[in-house]
Amino acid sequence: MGLFEELAREYKDLTILAAVTLTEDLKKLQREGVPVDVLMDEAIRGTFALVDCGETVKESVPAILTWLAQNPAGKARDSIVAIGLGVLSEAKLASIVEAKINANPEMIAKMGDKASGPIMGLVMAEVRGKAKAVDVQAMIARKLKEVLKK
């Protein structure tokens, strides 16, 4: 409870994430055989710091905690490098979005701007844990608008 209160105070925008992580995600990881009992509060604090400063996204928290439980001497920042969960650059994300749009011209011609949902699914399958869904959605909307103007 003390750790939750500390996280809620420090990371006001991540309060729900803190509650879910501490009450559900850790139990789920433990059921999956992850040695969560070795996780120190500092590892969890470090994970939230990475999400808060935008170095990773909230969907990556369970993967980071899994890595930290398996590498107790490691730091949260080490995990995002080791497992490749750093946030993609805007240019890299734009490249992925454009590739998915270019690979589906028939769907876009048929559905118009309603193709954003299926394109979102294709992009998120590749970038989940590496980009915020809201950023992906905005980029898809912009790129689709450009394509549909042509």
C-alpha positions, 0 to 999 in steps of 0.5 A: 500500500505504501508503494502505491501511495508513493507512486500515486503521489509521484506519478499522478497521471499513472495512478490507475496503471500503478493500481493495476500493476500492483494488484493484477499484473504482479499476480499474473506474472507470478502465476506465469512463473516470474519470480516477482518476489525478488522485485525491489520497490526501486525496480518498480519505481524505475519502471514508472519513471520510464513511463512517466518521462516517455522512454517507454509506454505503459503496455511495456510495464509487465515485460519490463518487470518480468525482465527485472525479476529475471535480472535483479541486478539490472535497472529499469532503463537496462530492460528497455534496451535489452528487450527493445521496448524503447519508444520509436522515433516519430520518423520510424513510426511514420515509416511503419504507418506509411508501409501499412497504408501503402500495402493496403490500397484496395482496403483504403479505396473501399473504406476511405477514412474508416480504414483507420481501424484495420490499419491501426490493428496492423500497425499496433501489432508491430509497435505495441509497447513501443508507441502510444496508441493515441500517437499511432491513431493520430498519425494514421489519421494524418497519413490517411487524409493525405492518401485520400486527397490524392 
